[in-house]
Amino acid sequence: MNKYDRIFVFLVLLLVSFFFIIRKEEKGKFANVYYASELVLQIDLTTPTKSYVVKGELGDVTIVAGNGSIFVEKETSPRHLCSKQGKITSPHEKIVCLPNKIVIEIKSDEEYDTVLK
Amino acid sequence: MQEKINKFLWIGVIFLLFVIVFSFFFSKKEQLIREKRLYYMDTYIYVKLYGEDTQKLDSALEEVESIYKKYHELTNRYSGYPGLNNVYYIANNDSKEEWIPLDERLYDLLLVAKEWYEKSNHLVDVRIGKVVDLWKEAEEKNVLPTQDLLDDIQIEDLILEDGKIYNNHVSLDLGALAKGYASLKAREYLEENYLDTYMINAGGMILLGEHYGKQAYKVGLEDPSRNDGSVFMKVKAKNTAIATSGGYERYYTIGEEKYSHIILPNTRWPENHFESVIVITEDPLKADILSTMLYLMKLEDALEYVNHLNDVEAIFYVSEEEQILSEGVNQYLYE
């Protein structure tokens, strides 16, 4: 092996480990926000708390997310069940705002294929 | 010579690189995944299909949606639809006709409901719409209904003949079987179209086909006594249905007390033997109905009933400290 071969092998190893790192990072904790069936917002929950506004069926829905949790702060709906539900933090917890057709799900390493409520 | 070896080494390394990169991109991607989120029957319904043909999967998703939508409309207690004689219409119509013709699908569903009224020893009774309304009203007023008020409710008969229902304005609540029935129809459609790899999660009802990669699905059962989405048990299952009664549903909160949403037709009071009952069996309709029926039974009776059935298993969540399993649940548990 000459010098260039070694450099090449080194580069290959670097690239492979880079791939592993990228895949690991994908598995961080994040929240998906759906309107009807469309993914409208994806929030990385490892970031500091911030508020977001998405359009629901009956009006704007204000979502506060960050530091590992997410909750609905304000919504236009008859019973405000979503904002009453409060914070969710763990995977497979959901906030479902039926009147607004908004669903918020926390995703991370998928431990279960699905969860029966 | 040295150069030749180097060349082989280079080719080998490049080949390896390709294999690694490709395996990242194409592992688990031989099968396409299509998913859809639906909102029917007061429930968030998640549908996931696997297959090789995008078009076929997309049209199957549409069809599955139309099935849930149709049964949502037919069984809706709170609103009518133009030209559709649904549950709302049956209870609230001002037609002079003695008999009302029904959509074949609703008629068949009601026949099944009648059949289970007998099979369940009158525990599963779909005619108690007015009782349910009274409990809803009680929650809004935050006052328990009096026994007199409950006893005074007139419960009409459900009379069916030749595709028609007798027009006595019977107030139906098909909550105990509507989701199970629609899920059964969804499965029939999928299997007729050779789609055997699917998963539908409709709140208190999970419908499983084959898993796309693993031997079976790993299903978490949410802990009904906690409010944080944590799981108290996990089961492995495929080609089956899992239904729950209790757990996922809201409670009537009247004063400080919580009352379950499942009413014992006999007393017209909510029953509280369990926090939830989970039923595992192949037929989603049976799973749905049995979860309600078992929820209304005493633990000993319910356990005996299930243990006498070969193809049905159940998990009785009595409290955080006590969960009772039927005899054959073991086959679904992880070692």
Interface residues (C-beta under 8 A of the other chain):
Chain A: M1 N2 D5 F8 V9 V12 L15 V16 F19 R23 Y34 A36 S37 I88 T89 S90 P91 H92 E93 K94 V96 L98 K101 V103 E111 Y112 D113 T114 V115 L116 K117
Chain B: N6 L9 W10 V13 L16 L17 I20 V21 F24 E35 K36 R37 L38 Y39 D42 Y44 Y46 M199 N201 G203 G204 I206 H211 Y217 K218 V219 G220 L221 E222 D228 G229 S230 V231 K234 I242 T244 G247 Y248 I278
